Amino acid sequence: MRPLYVLAIIAAGVGCGRKGPPLAPFVRVPALVTAVTPQRIGNDVYLTFKVPETNADGQQPADIGAVEIYAVTSAKPPATDEQRDVATLIATLPVRPILPVPPVPANGSPPPPLPLPPGVDRGTTVAVKETLTPETRVAVELPVEKPVNAATPEEPREPFGPLVAPAPTELPRRHYFVIAKSPRGRDSAPSTPVSVPLEGGSSAPGAPSITNTATELTISWTPPADARTATFLLPPSMKPPVGAGTSPSNTTPKLLAPLTAKSLGFNSEATTYHVYDVTPLPTPVADDPYAIKVPPALTAAPIAGAEFVLKGVTFGTERCFEVRPVDVVSGASVIGPASPRTCITPKDTFAPAAPRSLAAIAGAGVINLIWDANGEADLAGYVVLRGEAPGDTLQPVTPEPVTVTSYRDESVRAGTRYVYAVVAVDRAGNRSPQSNRAEETARQ
């Protein structure tokens, strides 16, 4: 009996080591693209997002070969695979492979840089631009969503319901979503669709007018005729009580702060404005189809007025600006068409401040002068003026501006009383008013 028992154990061990069918290889899928940010500037729509750097399971680096951007114009954003199938592929961004680290040359010099293939890198924030055309504005019908459980009968409806106003008409929008693809063609889940309205806002403002001081540029413009306002009048029934800044005979409604204004088809607020620096680059940069950037505004947020003050002036250097209206259309900000471009080359016509605290001290055969320093950044120096008392006419005694705040006048005659003043000069040749006058008599 004992040998049979051992034989049974051996047979069982052989059965446990038997190979089964081969398992399918595990294929990684890129992570979902999140935080897609749309911005419409005129007829251009910019979509900004970050390229995934991980896989859907959290592993790094992301097994990703490209990012695809889709768009569809419809009344509602696509919510199912069937609805997304009607979208159009508008852009594909290839994602560069991870290049191997080149070996260090034997002489110890840095390895030569490897040429980068076209595309974008993992973890990079990128932008894609689509220009709206008449074709992209045509809405399509999305497939009807299938009910979750078709076998569930619908609940009976009341034959009559309350009388309510019809729901507002939903205007079509342009909807966008992004899909990351692995090199083997495996797709990530689509990003949450983002939408931009297709209606227009205000027209372009008038060409900006630009003036400058020594330290600031002031850019002003004329709002377009169709710029939106959002003020309203308080009805008489809601006037403040007597004694709160009004009189019993005052029946004029009080003007309140801006509120949201409404128009047919969309909601809107008062038009605001962005200012852009559109100065041409001194050296044009070659266009990179994978390095699109959203045009940055000088205004951190849209401004409500029609004037913008820009700190800092570089004299002799041309700068160009344009202004765009910003309207809230159907709850989304739409940056409208640009104003005509205006350029300015600021000129330095601003004199320095007059030097202060000029004092004269007489010595044997000399008169010493001293004064406080000016603080202008473009100061070239000081010119010392002198004349005999009573000092009706002062003439320069320094052929060139001096850069120090003192002067030793050794060309004086003993017993003669002299009157002095100092003017500051900047690098553009602008001269300040005269300083205070100082008088002194030269000694023997």
C-alpha positions in Angstrom: 0.0 0.0 0.0 2.8 2.4 0.8 4.3 2.4 -2.8 0.9 3.2 -4.2 0.6 6.2 -1.9 4.0 7.6 -3.1 3.0 7.0 -6.7 -0.2 9.0 -6.2 1.7 12.0 -4.8 4.1 12.0 -7.8 1.2 11.9 -10.3 -0.5 14.8 -8.5 2.8 16.8 -8.7 3.1 16.2 -12.4 -0.4 17.4 -13.0 0.1 20.7 -11.1 3.1 21.6 -13.3 1.2 21.3 -16.5 1.2 24.5 -18.7 -2.1 26.1 -19.6 -2.9 28.3 -22.6 -0.7 31.4 -23.0 -2.0 34.6 -21.4 -2.7 37.6 -23.7 0.0 40.4 -23.3 -1.0 43.2 -21.1 -1.4 46.4 -23.1 -1.2 49.8 -21.3 -3.6 52.6 -22.1 -2.7 56.3 -21.6 -4.4 58.2 -18.9 -7.4 60.4 -19.5 -6.7 63.9 -20.7 -8.1 66.3 -18.1 -8.6 70.0 -17.7 -9.1 71.0 -21.4 -9.5 74.8 -21.4 -11.2 76.5 -24.4 -10.8 80.1 -25.4 -12.3 81.8 -28.4 -10.5 84.8 -29.9 -12.4 86.2 -32.9 -12.9 83.2 -35.2 -10.1 81.2 -33.6 -10.7 78.6 -30.9 -7.7 77.6 -28.7 -7.8 74.4 -26.7 -5.1 74.1 -24.0 -4.4 70.8 -22.1 -1.6 68.7 -20.6 -0.3 65.7 -22.4 -0.6 62.6 -20.2 2.6 61.5 -18.5 1.1 58.4 -16.9 -1.0 55.4 -18.0 -4.6 54.7 -16.9 -3.2 52.4 -14.1 -0.9 55.2 -12.8 2.3 53.7 -14.2 5.0 55.9 -15.7 6.0 56.7 -18.3 2.8 57.0 -20.4 2.7 54.5 -23.2 1.4 57.2 -25.6 2.1 57.8 -29.3 -0.3 60.6 -30.2 -3.1 62.9 -28.9 -6.2 63.4 -31.1 -8.6 66.4 -30.9 -12.2 66.0 -32.1 -14.9 68.6 -32.6 -18.6 68.5 -33.4 -21.2 71.3 -33.7 -24.5 70.4 -32.1 -27.1 71.6 -29.7 -25.7 69.3 -26.9 -22.3 67.9 -26.3 -21.8 64.3 -27.3 -22.3 61.9 -24.3 -22.0 58.4 -25.8 -19.7 56.6 -28.1 -22.3 56.7 -30.9 -22.6 60.4 -30.5 -18.8 60.9 -30.5 -18.5 58.9 -33.7 -20.0 61.8 -35.6 -17.3 64.2 -34.5 -14.5 65.3 -36.8 -10.8 64.8 -36.2 -9.4 68.4 -36.3 -5.8 67.8 -35.1 -3.3 65.1 -34.2 -0.3 65.8 -32.0 2.4 63.1 -32.2 4.1 62.4 -28.9 7.8 62.0 -29.1 9.3 58.6 -28.0 11.6 58.6 -25.0 15.1 58.8 -26.5 17.9 56.7 -25.0 20.7 58.5 -23.2 23.6 58.9 -25.6 26.9 57.4 -24.4 29.6 59.8 -23.2 32.4 60.2 -25.7 35.8 58.7 -24.7 37.4 62.2 -24.5 34.9 63.3 -21.8 33.2 66.0 -23.9 29.4 66.4 -23.6 27.6 64.0 -26.0 26.1 65.8 -29.1 22.4 66.6 -28.7 20.1 64.1 -30.5 17.8 65.6 -33.1 14.3 65.7 -31.8 11.5 64.2 -34.0 8.5 66.5 -34.6 5.8 66.4 -31.9 5.3 67.2 -28.2 6.6 65.6 -25.0 4.8 63.9 -22.2 3.6 66.2 -19.4 3.8 69.3 -21.6 1.0 71.8 -21.7 0.1 72.3 -25.3 -2.5 74.3 -27.4 -4.4 73.5 -30.5 -6.1 76.1 -32.7 -9.2 75.7 -34.9 -10.5 78.5 -37.1 -14.2 78.6 -37.3 -15.6 78.5 -40.8 -19.1 78.5 -42.2 -18.8 74.7 -42.5 -17.9 74.2 -38.8 -20.9 76.3 -37.7 -23.4 73.9 -39.3 -25.0 71.8 -36.6 -25.5 68.1 -36.9 -28.0 65.8 -35.3 -26.5 63.5 -32.7 -27.8 59.9 -32.5 -30.6 59.6 -29.9 -29.3 58.1 -26.6 -30.6 54.6 -25.9 -32.5 54.2 -22.6 -30.6 52.4 -19.9 -33.3 49.7 -19.6 -35.5 49.5 -22.7 -37.7 46.9 -21.0 -38.8 49.2 -18.3 -42.2 50.7 -19.3 -42.6 54.4 -19.1 -44.6 55.8 -16.3 -48.0 57.1 -17.3 -48.1 60.8 -17.8 -50.8 63.2 -16.7 -53.0 64.2 -19.6 -52.6 67.9 -18.6 -49.8 69.7 -16.9 -49.3 73.1 -15.5 -49.0 75.9 -18.0 -45.4 77.0 -18.2 -43.3 79.0 -20.6 -41.5 76.9 -23.3 -37.9 76.1 -22.6 -35.5 78.6 -24.3 -34.1 77.5 -27.6 -30.7 75.8 -27.3 -28.4 77.3 -29.8 -25.7 75.0 -31.3 -22.2 75.2 -29.9 -18.9 73.8 -31.0 -17.9 70.9 -28.7 -14.4 69.5 -28.3 -12.9 66.4 -26.7 -9.5 64.8 -26.6 -8.3 61.2 -26.8 -4.8 59.9 -26.1 -3.6 56.9 -28.2 -1.0 54.4 -27.4 1.5 53.4 -30.1 -0.5 50.1 -30.5 -3.7 52.1 -31.2 -5.3 51.7 -27.8 -7.5 54.7 -27.0 -7.8 56.4 -23.6 -11.3 57.4 -22.4 -12.4 60.7 -24.1 -12.0 63.9 -22.1 -15.1 65.6 -20.8 -16.4 67.8 -23.8 -15.8 71.5 -23.6 -17.9 73.9 -25.6 -17.7 77.4 -27.1 -20.6 79.5 -28.4 -20.8 80.3 -32.0 -22.7 83.6 -31.7 -20.7 86.9 -32.2 -20.1 89.5 -29.6 -19.3 93.2 -30.1 -17.6 94.7 -33.1 -14.0 95.8 -33.1 -13.2 98.9 -31.1 -11.7 102.0 -32.8 -8.0 102.3 -33.4 -6.2 102.9 -30.1 -4.6 106.3 -29.3 -1.3 106.1 -27.5 0.5 108.7 -25.5 3.5 108.4 -23.2 5.2 110.0 -20.2 8.7 109.2 -19.1 7.5 106.1 -17.3 4.1 105.0 -18.7 2.2 104.4 -21.9 -1.5 105.3 -21.9 -3.6 103.3 -24.4 -7.2 104.6 -25.0 -9.8 103.6 -27.6 -13.4 104.3 -28.7 -15.8 101.4 -27.8 -17.7 99.9 -30.7 -21.2 101.2 -31.4 -22.7 97.8 -30.4 -20.8 97.5 -27.2 -23.1 96.1 -24.5 -24.0 98.0 -21.4 -25.4 96.6 -18.2 -26.8 99.4 -16.1 -30.4 99.7 -15.0 -32.7 102.1 -13.2 -34.2 101.3 -9.8 -38.0 101.3 -10.0 -39.8 104.0 -8.0 -41.3 101.4 -5.7 -37.7 100.4 -4.6 -36.4 104.0 -4.1 -34.4 104.5 -0.9 -36.4 106.0 2.0 -36.6 109.7 2.6 -33.6 110.9 4.5 -31.2 108.3 2.9 -29.6 110.7 0.5 -32.9 111.8 -1.2 -35.6 114.4 -0.6 -39.4 113.8 -0.7 -39.7 115.7 -4.0 -37.0 113.6 -5.6 -38.7 111.1 -7.9 -35.7 110.4 -10.1 -34.8 106.7 -10.0 -31.4 105.9 -8.7 -28.7 104.5 -11.0 -27.3 101.3 -9.6 -24.2 99.2 -10.3 -23.9 97.2 -13.5 -26.0 94.0 -13.6 -26.4 91.3 -16.2 -28.3 92.4 -19.3 -30.3 89.9 -21.4 -30.9 89.7 -25.1 -32.6 87.1 -27.4 -30.7 83.9 -27.8 -28.0 84.5 -25.2 -27.2 86.2 -21.9 -24.6 89.0 -21.9 -22.9 91.3 -19.5 -21.3 94.7 -20.2 -18.5 94.6 -22.7 -15.0 94.6 -21.3 -11.7 94.8 -23.2 -8.3 93.1 -23.5 -5.2 94.9 -24.8 -2.6 93.0 -26.8 1.1 93.8 -27.6 1.4 92.9 -31.3 4.9 94.4 -31.9 6.5 92.4 -34.7 9.5 90.3 -33.6 12.9 91.6 -34.8 13.7 88.1 -36.0 10.8 86.1 -37.3 10.5 82.7 -35.7 9.8 79.7 -37.9 6.3 78.3 -37.4 6.1 75.1 -35.4 2.7 73.4 -35.9 3.1 71.7 -32.5 4.1 74.9 -30.6 0.9 76.9 -30.8 0.5 79.5 -28.1 -2.6 81.4 -27.0 -2.0 85.1 -27.7 -1.3 86.6 -24.3 -3.1 89.8 -23.3 -1.4 92.6 -21.4 -4.4 93.0 -19.3 -4.5 90.3 -16.6 -8.3 90.4 -16.7 -10.7 92.2 -19.0 -11.1 95.9 -18.1 -14.3 97.8 -18.0 -13.0 101.2 -19.1 -11.6 102.4 -22.4 -8.1 103.2 -21.2 -5.2 101.1 -20.1 -1.9 102.4 -18.5 1.2 100.3 -19.2 4.1 100.7 -16.9 7.6 101.1 -18.5 8.8 103.0 -21.5 11.7 102.2 -23.8 12.5 105.3 -25.8 13.4 104.8 -29.5 11.8 101.3 -29.7 8.6 100.8 -31.6 5.7 99.1 -30.0 2.3 98.1 -31.5 -1.0 97.5 -29.8 -4.5 96.4 -30.6 -7.7 96.1 -28.5 -10.4 93.4 -28.5 -13.8 93.4 -26.9 -14.7 90.7 -24.4 -18.4 89.6 -24.1 -20.1 87.0 -22.1 -22.1 84.9 -24.6 -24.3 82.1 -23.3 -22.3 82.0 -20.1 -18.9 81.9 -21.9 -16.3 84.6 -22.5 -15.8 85.4 -26.2 -13.0 87.7 -27.2 -14.1 89.6 -30.3 -12.3 91.0 -33.4 -9.2 93.2 -33.1 -9.2 96.9 -33.5 -6.9 98.5 -36.1 -3.3 98.2 -35.0 -1.6 101.4 -33.6 2.2 101.7 -33.3 4.3 104.2 -31.4 8.0 104.9 -31.1 8.3 106.9 -27.8 10.7 109.8 -27.9 12.5 111.1 -24.8 11.4 114.7 -24.5 11.3 114.7 -20.7 13.8 116.8 -18.9 15.4 115.7 -15.6 14.4 117.4 -12.4 16.4 120.5 -11.3 19.3 119.7 -9.0 18.8 120.6 -5.4 20.7 122.1 -2.5 23.5 123.8 -4.4 26.1 125.3 -2.0 29.2 127.4 -2.7 32.3 127.6 -0.4 35.1 130.0 -1.1 38.8 129.2 -0.7 42.1 130.8 -1.7 41.8 131.3 -5.4 38.9 128.8 -5.7 35.2 128.4 -5.2 34.0 124.9 -4.4 30.4 123.8 -5.4 28.4 120.8 -4.1 24.8 119.7 -4.7 22.5 116.7 -4.3 22.5 113.9 -6.9 19.5 113.4 -9.2 17.8 110.0 -9.4 17.0 109.7 -13.1 18.2 106.4 -14.7 19.1 108.1 -18.0 21.1 111.0 -16.4 24.2 112.0 -18.4 25.6 114.5 -16.0 25.5 118.2 -14.8 26.4 121.5 -16.4 27.7 124.2 -14.1 26.6 127.8 -14.9 28.3 130.9 -13.6 28.0 134.7 -13.9 29.2 137.8 -12.0 26.8 139.3 -9.6 24.0 140.2 -9.8 23.9 137.2 -12.2 21.6 138.4 -14.8 23.2 136.1 -17.3 24.8 132.7 -16.4 27.1 130.9 -18.8 28.4 127.3 -18.7 31.8 126.8 -17.2 31.9 123.1 -17.9 32.4 122.3 -21.6 30.9 118.8 -21.1 28.5 117.5 -18.4 30.3 116.4 -15.2 29.1 113.1 -13.7 30.0 113.9 -10.1 28.0 116.2 -7.8 30.8 118.7 -7.0 32.9 121.2 -9.0 36.0 123.1 -8.2 36.1 126.5 -10.0 39.7 127.7 -10.2 39.2 130.3 -12.9 37.8 133.0 -10.5 39.3 136.5 -9.8 39.9 137.5 -6.2 37.4 139.9 -4.9 34.8 139.2 -7.5 31.4 138.0 -6.4 30.0 135.1 -8.5 26.6 133.6 -8.9 26.3 129.8 -9.7 23.5 127.4 -10.8 23.5 123.8 -12.0 21.3 122.0 -14.6 21.0 118.3 -15.1 21.2 116.7 -18.6 20.0 113.3 -19.7 21.3 111.1 -22.5 18.7 112.5 -24.9 20.1 116.0 -24.4 17.1 117.2 -22.4 18.1 119.9 -19.8 16.4 120.5 -16.4 15.5 123.8 -15.0 18.2 125.6 -13.0 18.9 124.6 -9.5 18.8 127.1 -6.7 21.4 129.8 -7.0 24.5 130.1 -4.8 26.7 133.2 -4.4 30.2 133.5 -3.2 33.2 135.9 -3.4 36.6 134.6 -4.4 39.4 135.1 -1.9 43.1 136.0 -2.4 
